[in-house]
Amino acid sequence: MNERERKAIQKNLIDLIHNVNPNDITPYLFQDDQITRSLYEELLDLNLSRGKLCQLFIRRITSNGSKCKFKSFIHALSKTYHFLSEKIKETLANINENQNLQTEEQLIYQRKEVSEPDIDNHAKTYTSSNQDTITEHAFIYEPIKKIDVFTENRRRISRMSHRLKRLNHDGDVDKFRKFVGKIGDKFSKHKLDRLKNVKARMNLADLKFTSLEAEASFKRVNYDVSLYENPIFKEMESTIPYTTNPQVSSMTYLARYGSAISMLESIDVGLGYLQYSKNHAEHVVPCKETGMVFYIEVNLLSQKYEQNPSSEIKKSILKTAELAISQFSGEDENVQKDYQRMLMLKMVFCRLGIGLFGKRINSVKVDDSDREAAKNFMDFIEKPNIWEGMEKRRKMLFQIAKSELYRQHNQIDLARMHAREAAEIAEENKWNAELPNIKKLVNELENHIEPITKKENEDIDDWMNELENDSEEIGENNKR
């Protein structure tokens, strides 16, 4: 790497530390012979937090002895963190060739003067050969201390939360309500039971809060406009102080409340609550909970895009969706896969000019690059290992997208088939927010008259000429 390329990475160092798991990137770099086997295996084996592991990784690949090319790093980064790869490329383009660039040593270390009194009460400093004042033990930038949620109990609750979400999106309402009811009863019984370990009671509070959040999600999926007035949010508020990490719980509460209130008031009001939630997210390690904050933001931006389509909102949707996907990289494989599918479908809808609930946004101009990107996402989702476990709701949304893509390519029979499949799933599960838009799509496709192709026009012209010739011949014969 040259100094401009290192500078571009430096200017995005905090975003890299906060978002990137190096083990998502190193397989690509190792495969392309951009890092050594020893570095690849070392990063796999080290028991460090994701942030510290990322710092070590950046330090190694940007050192003078590294063989990792900037282009290869950006390519590997784009596989999982496309939004960051684009940001670094943009940063590189804006760096002036003649700008004074820091040395490699300065790039990696965040300098910090430290005073240490000596016997003469003078400050004791350490100076490198190039006269930069540094600490005796220089260190890589240490980000804000973040709440690490990855405890064994939290993983258990995350799996339960994911199961509740799947029940919701598979339309299994009875089982969902039964599960949520049992959790509520257990929490009410033991909330103030002094004979029960307080940590165990906090874990119960976590379960209770998670079940309430799942209920809010269930009502939002069914577009219950009175949701923000529902007692659910009062219960969430009253449960937060008892949870293991009240700041994490507050972050989730604000995101869910913002989503709910946007249905009755303006979307901007909902996004205002999301700003508070995202501020909390800055103090939490990337996880399912932070991912859901950005997921909800994508939903609200998608609704805003439907009301007022603009390239800025479109860009923001795509960038936020990619950021959201990156938040799940530390979760179980099934959770990662599930949310990756969900967020990719959000990007497909945005690319094809489809609103949050399946309504076509007629004023959106969709070009070939949009269609190609949408097709690539859908091809990825249809891979057997990715498609496996897809819930009914996602299948419905996928069929909407597939239908719209075929419609735009004027393959009406295929578009009609996928639209009917989407309608069948929506009717079966009573997903009434999407159903009217799907029915409208089906009706349009049912009544669609195939446009006459150029070839058909040429055939008609030939037939007309033949008829005229036949008429002339008949006329001549009659004269004889």
N, C-alpha and C positions, 0 to 999 in steps of 0.2 A: 504494500500500500504506500502511496505517496502522502505527503503531509496534508494536502487538501482533503483527501479521502479520510484520513484520520481525524481531521478537524470536523468533518461532517458527522462522523460517529460521535465525537466528543460533544457536539452541540445537541445531540439526542440521547446522551448517556442516561439521564434520569428516566426518560421514557423506556429505554431498553431495560434498565434495572427493575423498573416497576412492573413490566409486562412480559418479559421474555424468559422462558425456560430454555436454557442452552441445549438441553437434550432433545428439544424439538428440531434443532438446527444441525447439530453435529453429525447425524447420520448422512446428511447430504454432503457436508464438507468432507467427511471421511471417505465417502464413496468417490468423490471427485479428487481425492488426494490433495486436499487443501489443508488438512491438519494431520498430525501424526497419530499413529495407533495409540501411543502412550497418553497423549492428551485426550483422545476420544474415550479411552477406558478410565482415565483419572476422573473426568467429569461425571461419568456414570457411577463411579464408586464413592465419590466424596459425599459425606453426610453434612451438607451445608444447606442453609435456607436458599430459596430460589434467587433472592437478590444478591447474596454473597457469591453464589455459584456464577451468576451472570457477570458480576464484576471481575471474577477470576478469568472467565472466558474472554471477555472483551480485552482484558489486560494481555492475555496470551496472543490473541490473533492480531493485535495492533502493535505488538513489539517489533523491533527491528529485525529480529531473527525469524519472524513468522513467515511462512510461505503462502499464507491465506491471501488471496486476491480480493480486492474490494468487490469486484463484480460477482465473484463466487459467493461472498458473504451475503450480498444483497439478494441474489437468486435464492439462496437457502432460506433467508429471512422471509422472503415473499411467500413461501409455501404455507406458513402458518400466520405470519404477522405482516400481511401485505400492506396494511396502513402504515406501518413503521418503515418498511422498505421504501415506500413512495415518499415518505416524509424525509428520509435521509437523502434520497436522490434529489429531492427538491432543495434541501439544504446545500448539497454539493454544488448544484447549479448556481446558487446565490453567493457562493464564496468567491471573492475576487482573487484572481491569479496572483496579484501583486500584494495581497494582504499579508501582513506579518504573521506567520504561522508559528505556533508553539512547537517546541521540540516534543519528541515522542514521550520523554520523561514527564513533561508538563501535561501532556494529553491524558495520561493515565492517572496521575496523582492530583488530588485536590490539595493545594498547599494551604497550610494554616500555621501562622506564627504562634508559637507557644513560648511564653516567658517562664523561666525557671530561675528563681533568685539564687545567686551565688553568695559567697561570703562578703563580697563588697556591695551587695544589694543591687547588682547590675543584671540586666536581662541577659540570659545565656541563650544564644541562637546558634543554629547550624547552617552553614552555607555550602552549597555544592560548588563544583568547579566553574560553573557558568554564572555564579553569583546570585542564583535564585535562593531566597530564604526558604528553608524547609524545616520540617520537624525532624527529630532524630529518627523516628520511625514513620516515614511517609506512608500514607494509606490512601486507598481508593475512596472516592466519594461514598459516604455513608448516608443513605436516604433516611427520610423520616421513619422513626420506629413504627412498624405496622403491627396490628393485631394479627397474630397467627392463629387461624381458626382450625387448623388441621390436627385436631385431637381425635382420639379414637371415638369418643362419644359424638363429636360433631360429624364424623364420617357416617356413623350409624344414623343420625338424624337426617343427614343429607340424602342417604339412600331412601329413608322413609318419605322425605319430601318429594323425591323423584318418583317414588311409587304413587303417591297421591296425585301428582301431576299427570302421570300416565293414566290413572283411573279416570281423571277428569277428561283427558283428551281422547280416551277410548269410549267415552260416553257411559261408563259404568257408575251411574249416579248412586244407586242403592249401596253398593259396596263402599263408595267414597264417603257417604254420609255416616254409615255405620262405623267406619274407621275413625273419622273425625269425632264422633260422639263418644267413643270409648276413651279417646285421649282426653277430652274435656272432663269426663267424669273422674278419671284418675287424678288429674291435676287438682280439681276442686277438692277431692278427698284428702290429698296429702300436702297441699300448698303450705299449710301452717302446722303440719305435724312435727312437733319438736322431737319426737322419738325417731324420726327419719333423718338421716344424714342430710345436712343442708346442701351439699354438693349434688346429692341425688335429687333433691327438690328443685334445684336450679336446672338440672337436666330435664326434669318433668316440665318446667316452665319453657324450656327450649322446644320441647315436643308440642306443648300447647300453642306457643307462638307460631311454630311452623304449620300447624294444622289450621290456624286462623288465616295465615297468609295463603294457604292452599284454598281455603273457602273464598277469600277475596278474589283469587285468580279464577276460580270456578264461575263466580258471578260476572266477572269481567268478560270471560270468554262468551258468556250468554248475553252480553251487552245489557246488563241490568243498570239502567241509568240512575236508579235510586241508591246505588251501592255506597256512595260516600256518606249517606245518612244511616247506613246499616250499623247496628250495634257491634258488628265485627271490629270496626276501627276503635271503638271505645274499649273493647276487650283487649285488642292488641296494645293499646296505650297502657292499660292497667297491668298487662303481663310483662312489658319491657323491663321494669326494674328488677324483676326476679330472674331474668335470663342470665346465662353465663357471660355474654358479651353485650351489654345494653347498647353500646354504640353501633354494633353490627345490626342489632334488632331495630334500632331507630332508623338506620339507613334503609332497611327493607320496608319499614312502616311508611316512611316518607315517599318512597318510590311507588308503593301500592296506592297510597292515598292520592298522590298526584295523578296516577292513572285513572283512579275512580272519579275524581272531581272534574277531570277533563271531559267526561261524558256529559256533564251538566253545564259547566261553565266553559270558558275558552280553553283551547289546547295550550295556549301560552301560560295559563294559570297552572296547568298540570306540569309543564316544563319548568315552571318556577320552583315547584316542590322537588323536582328532579335535581335541580341545582344544589339544594341542600343535601340531598341523598348522595350525589356524586362527591360532594365535599367530604362526607363521612367515608366514602369508598377510598379516598386517598390515604386513609389511615388503616386500611384493611388489606391484607395480602390478597392478590387476585384469587378468586374462588367462585363457586356457584352463586353466592349471594351478591358479589360485586357484578358478576356477569348478568344477573337478573336486572340490576339497576340499568345497565346499558341496553339490555333487551327491551325493557319498558320504554326507554328513551327512543329506541328504533320504532316502536309501535306508535308513539305520539308524533314523531317526525313524519312517519308514513301517513298519518291522518292529516297532518299539516300540508304535506306534499299533495295530497288529493284535493285539498281546498285551494291551494295556490302553488301549482307546480313551478319549480325553478331549479336551475342547475346547481345552485348553492345548497338547497335542501337535499337534492338527490345525492350530491357528493357527501353531505353530512350523514345521510342514512347509510351509505355504503361504508364509509369510514367507521362509523359507530358500530355497525354490525360486525366488522372485522375485529374491532377492539373487544367487543363482547365475546366473540369466539375465543380470543386469546385468554380470557379470564378463566376459562374452564380447563385449561391444560393440566392443572394439578389434581383434577377430580378423577374418579373412577372412569374406566374406559367407556362404559355404557352411558354415563352422564355426559361425558365429552361428546360422544357420537350423537346423542339425542339433541343436544343444544346446537351442535354444529349443523345438523339437518335443518333445525328450526330457523336458525339465523341465515343459512344459505337461501332458504325459501323466501325470507324477507327481502334478500338482495335480488332474487329472481323477480319477485313482484315489482320491485322498484324499477328494475331494468326494463320490464315489459309494459310498464305503465298500468299496473293493477293496484288498486287501493287496498287498505288493510283487510277489508271484508270481501274482497273479490270483485269489486266494482271496477270496470274499465275506466281509466282516466283518459277521455277522448282527446283532451288538449295536449297530452304528452307526446312528444315526437320520439319515436323509438327507431334507432338506426341499426345497421347491420352489426356493429360492434356490441350493442346492447343484446341483440338476439344471440349472438355467438357466446357472450359471457353467460347469459341465462341458460343456454343449452349446455355449456360446460358444467355449470353447477348442477343441473338436473341429471346429466350423465353420471356425475360423481355420486349423487344421492341414490341413483338406481343401481350402483354397484352392489352385488349381493351382500357383502359384509356391512355395508352402510345402511342398505334398505331394511335389513333384518331388524325386527322390533319396532318398525315405524308404526306410530299410533294412527287411529282412524282419522283424527282431525288433520294431522299432517298429510295423510293420504288424500283427503278431500282437497286441501290447499294445493297439493302437488298436481292433482288432476285439473284444477282450475288453470294453473300455470301452463300445463302441458297443452290444454285446449287452446289457450290464448296464443301460445307459440305457433301451433299448427294453423290457427286462424290467420295469423300474420303472414304465414308462408302460403296462404290460400289452399291449404290441405283440409278442406271443409269436412270431409267424411271422418277423418281422424279427430279433428277438433270437436265435432259433434259427439263422437264416442266418448271422449274424455270428459266433456261437459256433463253428459248423462251420468257417468260414474260419480262425478262430484256431487251432482244433485241427489243421487241415491243415498250417498253417505250422509249428506246434510239432512235429508228428510228422516232417515233412520234415527239420527241422534238429536234431532230437533235443534240444530244450530241455525237459529232463525236470523242471526245477523248476516250470515252469508247467503242463506237460501234464496232470498229475492233476487240477488245479483246473479246467482247461478242459473235460476230459472229464466231470467232475462237473456242470459247468454245462450241457453239451450234453445229458447224460442227464436232468437236471431239466426242461429245456425240451422234450425229446422226449416225456417222460411227462406233460407239463403238460396238465391238463384246463381248458379255457377256463371261467372263472367265468360263471354265468348273469347276464346283465345285467338291469337293471330293466325294460327294454322287453320282454325275453324273458319275464320273470316275468308281466308284464301280459298278454302273448299267451297264456301257459299258462292264466292265470285265465279269460280270455275263452273259450278252448277248453273248459275244464272247465264253464263256465256253459252253453255250447252243448250239450255232451253231456248235462248234467242236463235241459236243456229238451227235447232230443230224446227222452230216456228218459221224461219226463213225457207227451210227446205220444204216444209208442208205447203207454204204459200206458192213456191215455184211449181210444185207438183200439181196444185189445183189449177194453175194457169194452163198447164199442158192439157 
